[in-house]
C-alpha cells in the first residue's frame, strides 16, 4: 500500500547552488515511487519564486548560496508560503550553528552535506533522505504556522553554581521536530530542578554540541554535550553526542556517563533506549522518562524499563507532536503515566521530579488536555 493515500507523488523542490548536488538529490528523490522533484532552484531568490509558483509539498534547502542564502529564504518561505523545509547542511561548525538556527526558524529537519566524496556519501544516505522527505510531507500545516513566532531570547549571563551528584534523573528522547520543541521546553525548567537531565536528540556528529550550546543559552539549568566518564550532576542537562550511544553506570556509588559506539539501535546512534534503560538501572524509581516528537519507536523500551523499576513516564500528545511516531509507540506500551501537550511537558517533569524526590512513584495512566 503506498504511503500517499491520494496516489499522488509528493512534489519536492530542490534548492542548491551546486548543479552536481542538485543532480544527486534529484536522482535519490526520483528513485522513490512516492516522490518526485518538481522543480529546482540555484539560490534563495529562485527558491522563493519556485515555492510561490509550484507550491511543492517539501523543499530541500541549502544554506550557503549566492544572492540569498538559505536562512534568509527560509524566513520568507515560512512567513509567506509555509511549507515543510529540510535543510541541507555543511558538516562544519558554521554549518551546524546555521542549522540549529534554521530549525528555530521553522525547518522540519536537516540532511548533513558531506564535505568530500559527495556522490558516494549522499547515496549511502539515500534511505535517510527519502524517509525524512516522506515524513516532512505529512507534517500538518498548523505546525508550520505555529513556529512563525519571535525567537527565544538567550540569557545574558548564567551563574554556574557548585553542584552535587544527582539522585534523580530525567531521561528524555526526541527526534524529528525535537529541536524546535525542546527549545520551548528547556527555558521552562527551574534553576533548582533537583534532578539531572539526560537528553538523546537524534542528530549526527557536529550538530549536538551546537544544539547543547543553544539550549544552555536559553535555560536556567546548565546544558552541555556529554563527555565520557563525567559525573552526572544535579541541575545539569547532558546531550548525547552524535554517533555515540550515551549510557549510565554507577562508579563508587555515583552515576557516571559512558559513551560507546555499539551497533545502531532503531537505525540511529545515539538511541534513547540504551540511555533510558541504563538510567533506570542506576537511578531506579527516581527516574522520570520523557518521550517527545519523532518518527520510529525509540524510547518505548526505555519507558518500559523505567516503569518496571518504579519510575514515572511522560509522553507528548498527538496534537502537539510534529511526528507522533515515538510518543505513540511509548503510549502503546501501556506504561505512560502522563500524556501531555508540549506546553505542559516542563511543568509535568517538575511535578514528577518532586514526586519521586518525596518518595512517590508512577501511578495510573491519564491524559492532560491542552
N, C-alpha and C positions, 0 to 999 in steps of 0.2 A: 504493500500500500504506500503510495507516495506520501512524503511529508506534507506536501502542499495540497490540501484537500480541494482547492479550487482547480487543480490540474493546470495551473498557470505557473510557468517558471518565475522564480524570483529574479528581478532585474537588478543588476549591480552596476554602479558607476565606479570605474577605477581611475583614481587621480594620482599621478606621479610624473615628475619631470623627466624621468628616465624611460625612454622607449623600450629598453630591454626589460626593465622591471614591469612595465605595463603588459608586455607580452607574456612574461612568466605568470603574473597574476591572472591574465586573461585565459591562458591555457589551463591553469588549475581550476578556475571558476567554471569555465565552459565544459570541463570534463565531468562535472556533476550533472545528472539529469534533471535536478531540481533548480539549477541556477543558470543564468546567462549574463554575460557582460553586454549591457545595452548601449553603453557609451563610455568614452574615455576623455580625460582632461589632463593638461600638462601643468597647470598651476591653479592657485586658488580662485582667480577671476573666472577662468573657464569652468571650474568646478561649480561655482555658484550658479552660473548660467545654465550648466547642464542639469543641475538639480531642479531649477525653475522650469526648464523646457521638458525634460524627460521624466521627471518625477520617479526616480528609481526607488526600489524597495530598501536598498542598502548602498552605502558609499564606503569604499576603502580609500583612505585619505593619507597621503604622505605628509610629513611635517615640514621638511626643508625643501622649499621650491622657490623659484624666482617670481618676481612681480607681486605675488601674495602668498604667504606661507600657509601651512595647514591650520595652524591655530587661529589665525585671523579669519580664514574661510569658514572654519568650524563655528565660530561665534556668529557669523552672518547666517549660516545654514540653520543653526538651532534657533535663531531669533525669527527668521523669516519663513523658512521651509523645514520645520522639524522632521528629521529623517534619521533613522539608525545609522550611525557612523562608526566604522572600525578604523583606528589609526594604524598606519604602517610606520614603525618607529625604529630609528637607528640604534644600534647597540653601543651607545656612548652615554656618558653621564649627562651630557646636554640633552641627548635624545630621551633618556629616562625622565629627567625633570620636566621636559616638554610633554611627555606622555601623561604624567600624573596631572599636569595642568589641563590637558585635553579631556581627561576623564572627569575633571571638575566642571569643564565647560559643557559636558553632555555626551561625549563619545561613549559608546556602549562597551567597547573592548579595544584591544590592540593586538597587532601581529608584529613581532620583532623582525626587523630587516637585517639579515646578515651583512657584515661589513666586507666579506670576501667569499668567493665561491658561491655567488648568489644563486645561480641556477640549480646547483646541487642542493644547497641548504633549503631553498624555498620549496623544492619538490619533496624533500623529506618532511616538510611541514604541511603537506597537502591536506591531510585529514584534519589537522587543527584549523587551518584556514577555512575549509569548507564548513566544518561544524560551527565555527564562530559566526560565519555569514548566515548560515541557516537559523541559528538561534537569534541573531540580531534582527532578522526579518520578522520574527514572531513577537518582538517586544511591542507591547501596546503603546499607542501614541501618547497616552497620559503620562508615561514616564519621560518622554522627550520634552513634554511641556512642563512637567514638574521641576525640571532642573534649569529652567530659564529664570534663574534667580541670581542674586548677587553672591559672589564667592564669600566663603567664610573668612573672617579676619584672623590672621595669626596673632598670637600673643606677642607683645613686645619683649617680654622677659619672663623667665621662669626660674624659680629658686629650686635648686637640686638639694632637697633635704636628705639627711642621712636616713638610710632605710634598714630594714631587718629582713631576714629570711621569711618568705611568705609561708603562711599556714593555710591559706585559702587560694584557690586558683580559678580563673575564668578562662575556659578553653573555647576559643572562637574559630569558626570556619566560614569562609566565604569565597566566592569565585566570580563569575560574570555578574557585573553590577555591583560587586563588593566595594571597590574603591570609592565610588560615589556615595554609597550607603554608609560606609564606615566613617567617611569624612563628616557625616551628620551625627553619627552615634558617639564618637570619641569625645567631642567637646562637651558632652553632657555628663561624662563620668566625673565624680568629685575628686578633689585633690587627695583626700584621705579615703580611698576606696576600701582599704583594709584587705586587699587581695592583689595578687599578680594577674596579669592578662597574658595569655599565650595566643597568638593570632597566626593562623595559616590562611593567607590570601594567595590563591593560585596566580603566581607571576614567575617569569623566567629570571635568570641571574641578571643583576644590574639594576633591576627596577624596584626590588623590595627595599633597598636602602633609601632610595629616593622617596618611596611611599612612607617609610617609617619616619623619615625626617619631616615630611609634610604633616603627618599625624601628630608628631611631637610639637610642632609649632601651633597646633590648634587645640591641644589637650592640656588639662591640668595634671593628668598623670604623665609620667615620663615615658617616652616611647623610643625604642631603638631596634635596629636589626640584631637578631640574636647571634651570639657567639658561642662556639663550642666550649663547654666546661664552665660557663659562668653560672654563678649562684642566682636563683630566682628570688627576686626581692619584692617585698610588698610595695604597692603603688607604682610599679613599673610594668610596662607592656613590652612584650618581645615579639617581633615579627619574624617568622621563619624566612631565612634567606632563600632566594630562588635556587632551584636544583638541589636542595638539601632537605631531607626529612628532619623535622625537629621532634625530639623525644625528651622525656623526663626520667631522671634517675635520682635515687637517694644516695648521697655520699656522706658518711658520718652523720646520718640522720637529717641532712639538709637537701632540699630539692635543687637539682642542677640540670641545666640544659645540655643535651648532647645532639650533635648534628651528624648525619650519615648519608651515604649515597646508596642505600639499599634499593632494590628494584622499585620502579614506579608503582604506585597504587592508584587504581582508577585512571590510569594513564597519565598521572601527574606526580611531580615531585617538586615542592613539598605537597604532601597529602595531609589532611586534617586527622584522619582516623588514627594513625600511629601516635600523633601528639595527644589526642584526646584519651586514647586507651592508656598510654603510659602515664599521663597526668592523673587519671583516675586511680591508677595503681599506687602512685606516690602520695596523693592527697586524700584518697578515699572519699568519704561523704562530704568533704569540704571542697568539692569540685562542682563548678557550675558550667554546663555545656551550652554553647550558643551556635546554632546553625542558621546562616543567613543566605541571601540570594546566590544562585549559582546553578549551573547545569550539572547533571550527574547525581551520584549517590554519596559522595564523600561527606563524612561526618555522621552518617547513620549508624555505623558500627560503633563509633565513638560515643554516641548518645546512649546506646545500649549498655556499653561498659560503664559509663558514668552512673546510670540509673541502678545497675546491678550492685554498685558499691555505695548506694545511698545518696548520691548527689542530686542536683536539680538540673533539668533540661529545658531549654528555651529554643523556640523556632520562630522565624519571621513568617508572617502570614502571607497568603497568596496575593492579596490585594496590593501589597506594597513591595513584593519581590519582583525585581526586573525579570529574573528567571527563577521559577518556582521549583526546579528540579531537586536541589539539595534539601531545602526545608520540607518539601513534600515527602522525600524518602525518609527523613528523620521522623516526621509526624506519623508515617505509616508503620513505624516500629511499635507504636502504641506506648512509647516511653516518654513522650514530651509532656512536661508539666504545664508550660505556658506557650500559647501561640499568640504572638503579639505583632502589631504593626511596627514599622521601622521607627516611628516617633516615640514608641514606648519601650524599645529594647534596652536603652541605658537604664531607665528607672526600674525596669524589671530585673536587670542584672544586679543593681544596687540592693533591691529588696531581697533577692536570692542570696547575695553575699551576706547581708545582715542576718538572714535566717540561719544559714549554716554556721555563721560565727556564734550565734546564740545556741547552737546545738540542734537546730531543726534539720529537716531533710525534705526531699521531694514528696509531693502529695498527689492527689487525684488530678489527672489532666483536665484543663479547661482552657477556654479561649477568651482573650481580651479583645473586645471590639475596637474599632477605630475611634 
